[in-house]
């Protein structure tokens, strides 16, 4: 499966844009930095006024990515780490478009993804969850948008896992992703969730967003038309960089 190959069919579900869509998001819809329900925010939230630093030449000079830097299997997490067989778990495809605030496609954008395996465990030395590691699953991949803003990757649906928030909360199945613009300082980072997961409305992290519509924009929708028969379900997740329908980014809530 080539990193430039897209599933047949589909199309943007973004819809036509109106003049109001280019207006910046209302900051009242952003997650507060201090949200005790998400225990980690108590220590992470700033106690003093933030200082704005202008990016220097190093941050503004690049990167300039090209599809040539990607190996053929980088967007296939089922096979890109395989040693003795394919990764174990529910096989899925995640696809969509990267769009600006007017619904125009954003091309040549590098998308990186990382996630837990089907048992809910990351391939990381600090992850001590009792679920087994899958020897054929690395949990990381990347792809680039094409000229129409399309992207897609194939993977295993990640499992939920417990974490020490207040007692033992559970994270819903999720995939971390980041996008690079024309400079390192433009990197955007967020997480996507899955339609129908009963843990989504219980997630303390997702619950920091006060606006239900903003939470919904982080949920990938099941798209049976794009599924591969007897192989993989498909989930559509469009990423919007700015405007009222912007995807929420945890490192830069105002967008790109």
C-alpha positions as CSV (number, residue, x, y, z in Angstrom):
1,X,0.0,0.0,0.0
2,X,1.6,3.2,-1.1
3,X,1.6,6.3,1.1
4,X,0.0,8.2,-1.8
5,X,-2.8,5.7,-2.4
6,X,-6.3,6.8,-1.3
7,X,-9.4,4.6,-0.9
8,X,-11.7,4.8,-3.9
9,X,-14.8,7.1,-3.6
10,X,-15.6,9.5,-0.8
11,X,-15.4,13.3,-0.8
12,X,-15.3,16.1,1.6
13,X,-18.2,16.4,4.0
14,X,-17.1,19.9,4.9
15,X,-19.8,21.7,2.9
16,X,-19.8,25.2,1.5
17,X,-18.2,28.0,3.6
18,X,-19.9,31.2,4.5
19,X,-18.3,34.6,5.3
20,X,-18.7,34.0,9.0
21,X,-16.5,30.9,8.9
22,X,-13.3,33.0,8.5
23,X,-13.8,34.7,11.8
24,X,-11.5,33.5,14.5
25,X,-12.9,31.1,17.1
26,X,-14.4,32.5,20.3
27,X,-11.7,31.9,22.9
28,X,-14.5,31.2,25.4
29,X,-14.9,27.9,23.7
30,X,-11.3,26.8,24.4
31,X,-10.4,24.5,27.2
32,X,-9.3,26.4,30.4
33,X,-5.7,25.9,31.3
34,X,-6.7,25.1,34.9
35,X,-9.3,22.3,35.0
36,X,-9.1,20.2,38.2
37,X,-11.2,17.5,36.7
38,X,-8.2,16.8,34.5
39,X,-5.7,16.3,37.4
40,X,-2.5,16.9,35.4
41,X,-3.7,20.5,34.4
42,X,-3.3,21.5,38.1
43,X,0.5,21.4,37.8
44,X,0.7,22.2,34.1
45,X,-1.4,25.3,34.0
46,X,0.5,28.6,34.2
47,X,0.5,30.7,37.4
48,X,1.8,33.9,35.8
49,X,1.0,35.9,32.7
50,X,2.4,34.3,29.5
51,X,5.3,35.9,27.7
52,X,5.1,36.1,23.9
53,X,8.3,35.3,22.1
54,X,8.8,36.0,18.4
55,X,10.1,33.0,16.4
56,X,13.7,33.3,15.2
57,X,15.1,32.4,11.8
58,X,15.4,28.8,12.7
59,X,11.7,28.4,13.4
60,X,10.7,30.4,10.3
61,X,13.0,28.7,7.8
62,X,11.3,25.4,7.4
63,X,10.7,22.5,7.2
64,X,9.9,21.9,3.5
65,X,8.5,18.4,3.3
66,X,8.2,16.2,0.2
67,X,6.5,12.9,-0.3
68,X,9.9,11.5,-1.4
69,X,10.9,11.4,2.3
70,X,8.3,8.8,3.1
71,X,8.8,5.0,2.8
72,X,6.0,3.0,1.1
73,X,4.6,1.6,4.3
74,X,4.8,4.7,6.6
75,X,1.0,5.2,6.6
76,X,0.4,1.5,7.1
77,X,0.7,0.9,10.9
78,X,-0.4,-2.7,10.5
79,X,2.7,-3.6,8.5
80,X,5.3,-0.8,9.0
81,X,6.7,-2.4,12.2
82,X,5.9,-6.1,11.4
83,X,8.5,-8.7,12.2
84,X,6.8,-12.1,12.1
85,X,3.3,-11.2,11.0
86,X,0.8,-8.3,10.8
87,X,-0.3,-6.4,13.9
88,X,-3.2,-7.8,15.9
89,X,-6.5,-6.1,16.5
90,X,-9.5,-4.5,14.8
91,X,-8.2,-3.2,11.4
92,X,-9.3,0.3,10.5
93,X,-8.7,3.0,7.9
94,X,-8.7,6.7,9.0
95,X,-9.0,9.2,6.2
96,X,-10.1,12.7,5.4
97,X,-9.0,16.1,4.3
98,X,-7.0,19.0,5.7
99,X,-8.9,22.2,5.0
100,X,-8.5,25.9,5.7
101,X,-11.3,28.1,7.1
102,X,-13.0,28.5,3.7
103,X,-13.0,24.7,3.0
104,X,-10.1,24.9,0.6
105,X,-7.8,21.9,0.7
106,X,-4.3,22.2,2.2
107,X,-1.8,20.2,0.3
108,X,1.7,18.8,1.1
109,X,1.0,18.8,4.8
110,X,3.0,16.2,6.8
111,X,0.7,14.3,9.2
112,X,2.3,12.2,12.0
113,X,0.3,9.8,14.1
114,X,1.0,7.8,17.3
115,X,-1.2,5.5,19.4
116,X,-1.5,2.6,21.8
117,X,-2.0,-1.0,20.5
118,X,-5.2,-3.0,20.5
119,X,-4.7,-3.7,24.2
120,X,-4.3,-0.1,25.1
121,X,-0.5,-0.1,25.6
122,X,2.1,2.2,24.0
123,X,5.4,1.0,22.8
124,X,7.2,3.3,25.3
125,X,9.5,2.5,28.2
126,X,7.4,4.4,30.6
127,X,4.2,2.6,29.8
128,X,3.8,-0.1,32.5
129,X,0.2,-1.0,31.7
130,X,-0.4,-4.8,32.1
131,X,-1.6,-5.3,28.5
132,X,0.9,-7.1,26.3
133,X,3.0,-5.5,23.7
134,X,2.3,-6.5,20.1
135,X,5.7,-7.5,18.6
136,X,4.4,-6.5,15.2
137,X,3.0,-3.1,16.1
138,X,5.1,0.0,16.6
139,X,2.2,2.5,17.0
140,X,3.6,5.3,14.8
141,X,3.3,6.4,11.2
142,X,3.1,9.4,8.9
143,X,1.7,10.5,5.6
144,X,1.3,13.7,3.5
145,X,-1.8,15.3,2.0
146,X,-2.2,15.2,-1.7
147,X,-3.1,18.1,-4.0
148,X,-6.7,17.9,-2.9
149,X,-5.9,17.9,0.8
150,X,-6.6,14.1,1.2
151,X,-4.8,11.9,3.6
152,X,-5.3,8.4,4.9
153,X,-3.6,5.7,7.0
154,X,-4.3,2.1,7.9
155,X,-4.0,0.9,11.5
156,X,-5.3,-1.0,14.4
157,X,-8.1,0.5,16.5
158,X,-6.3,1.4,19.8
159,X,-7.6,0.0,23.0
160,X,-8.7,2.1,26.0
161,X,-6.5,2.1,29.0
162,X,-6.7,3.2,32.7
163,X,-4.8,6.2,34.0
164,X,-4.2,7.8,37.4
165,X,-6.4,10.9,37.1
166,X,-8.8,10.7,40.0
167,X,-8.5,7.1,41.1
168,X,-8.6,5.1,37.9
169,X,-10.2,6.9,35.0
170,X,-10.2,5.4,31.5
171,X,-9.0,7.0,28.3
172,X,-11.3,6.3,25.3
173,X,-9.7,4.9,22.2
174,X,-7.8,7.7,20.6
175,X,-5.0,8.5,18.1
176,X,-2.6,11.4,18.6
177,X,-1.8,13.4,15.4
178,X,0.2,16.4,14.4
179,X,0.4,18.5,11.3
180,X,3.4,20.6,10.1
181,X,2.9,23.8,8.2
182,X,5.7,25.7,6.5
183,X,7.8,26.2,9.7
184,X,8.5,24.2,12.9
185,X,6.7,26.8,15.0
186,X,3.5,26.1,13.0
187,X,3.2,22.5,14.3
188,X,-0.3,21.6,15.5
189,X,-1.0,18.7,17.8
190,X,-4.3,17.0,18.8
191,X,-6.2,13.7,19.3
192,X,-9.0,12.1,17.4
193,X,-11.6,9.8,19.0
194,X,-14.1,7.3,17.5
195,X,-17.9,7.6,17.0
196,X,-19.9,5.4,19.3
197,X,-17.2,4.9,22.0
198,X,-19.1,5.0,25.3
199,X,-15.9,6.3,27.1
200,X,-15.8,9.6,25.0
201,X,-18.4,11.5,27.1
202,X,-16.6,10.3,30.3
203,X,-13.1,11.5,29.2
204,X,-11.8,14.2,31.6
205,X,-9.4,15.5,29.0
206,X,-12.0,15.8,26.2
207,X,-14.4,17.2,28.8
208,X,-12.1,20.2,29.4
209,X,-13.6,21.7,26.2
210,X,-16.8,23.6,27.3
211,X,-18.4,23.5,23.8
212,X,-20.1,20.2,22.7
213,X,-19.6,21.1,19.0
214,X,-15.8,21.5,19.6
215,X,-15.8,18.1,21.2
216,X,-17.7,16.6,18.3
217,X,-15.2,17.9,15.9
218,X,-12.6,15.6,17.5
219,X,-14.6,12.5,16.8
220,X,-14.0,10.4,13.6
221,X,-17.2,9.2,12.0
222,X,-17.8,5.7,10.7
223,X,-18.0,5.6,6.9
224,X,-19.1,2.2,5.7
225,X,-18.9,3.3,2.0
226,X,-15.1,3.6,2.5
227,X,-14.6,0.3,4.4
228,X,-12.8,-2.6,2.8
229,X,-15.0,-5.7,2.7
230,X,-13.8,-8.5,5.0
231,X,-10.8,-6.4,6.0
232,X,-11.2,-2.9,7.5
233,X,-13.8,-0.4,8.8
234,X,-13.2,3.2,7.8
235,X,-13.5,6.4,9.8
236,X,-13.6,9.9,8.3
237,X,-11.8,12.7,10.1
238,X,-11.5,16.1,8.4
239,X,-9.1,18.5,10.0
240,X,-9.9,22.3,9.8
241,X,-7.0,24.7,10.5
242,X,-8.9,27.9,11.3
243,X,-12.3,29.5,11.6
244,X,-15.5,28.6,13.5
245,X,-15.3,25.0,12.4
246,X,-11.7,24.6,13.4
247,X,-10.4,21.4,14.9
248,X,-9.2,22.0,18.5
249,X,-5.4,21.8,18.8
250,X,-4.1,21.2,22.3
251,X,-0.8,23.1,21.7
252,X,-2.3,26.1,19.8
253,X,-6.0,26.5,20.4
254,X,-6.3,29.4,18.1
255,X,-5.3,27.3,15.1
256,X,-2.7,27.7,12.4
